[in-house]
Amino acid sequence: MGTQITGYYQAQQKSFQQMLMILAAALLLLLVLLGFQFGSQRAAVAVLLAIAFAAPGALLVLWLTGTDLDSSSMLGILLVFAIAVNNGILLFARARQLGGYQARPATIAWAARQRLRPILMTMLADVFGFLPLAIGIGHGTGLLQPLALSVMGALLLATFTSLWLAPVLYSALFTLTERKSWKRSTGLYR
């Protein structure tokens, strides 16, 4: 004799599996598109890793508020990934304007300082826009409350990761590839 889980729980598990597949496909597609956009896989990987590190912000807010992780909160995390991609594009496009095709790490840091205000203003507008849903003001907001909470938490962390972590990761990748290139040119690396 065995037990079988059916109903809402089974549908939720299937929904989570589908959402994770969509998330993996979206991240892979983003890697390819960002590589073409920036002309550099270093920048694409830095932005993609910075985006991925925004998700714990959503999970932390959901945990602090005692809200369950459901399909709408997962959708909120996907929504933040789209906003964080935009932040990365703003940052690295500005760096490319300042430093040319292959921007140096100092140029990325300068671009992050220059894009600080627009990225912060966008984040604050989004967070305050979702605040009525997160608080539960109005009829029917209970359904969208997990979405709002996950967006707010992930946006707060995505802003930090876009402005600080992406330039740091790019700098590390830049240094690593430059070091390998130097070793190859001097014959020290085989």
Buried (B, 14 or more C-beta within 10 A) or exposed (E): EEEEEEEEEEEBEEEBEEBEEEBEEBEEEBBEEBBEBBEBBBBBBBBBBBBBBBBBBBBBBBEEEEBEBBBBBBBBBBBBBEBBBEBBBBBBBBBBEBBEEEBBBEBBBBBBEBBEEEBEEBBEEBBEEBEEBBEEEEEEBEEBBBBBBBBBBBBBBBBBBBBEBBBBBBBEBBEEEEEEEEEEEEEEEE
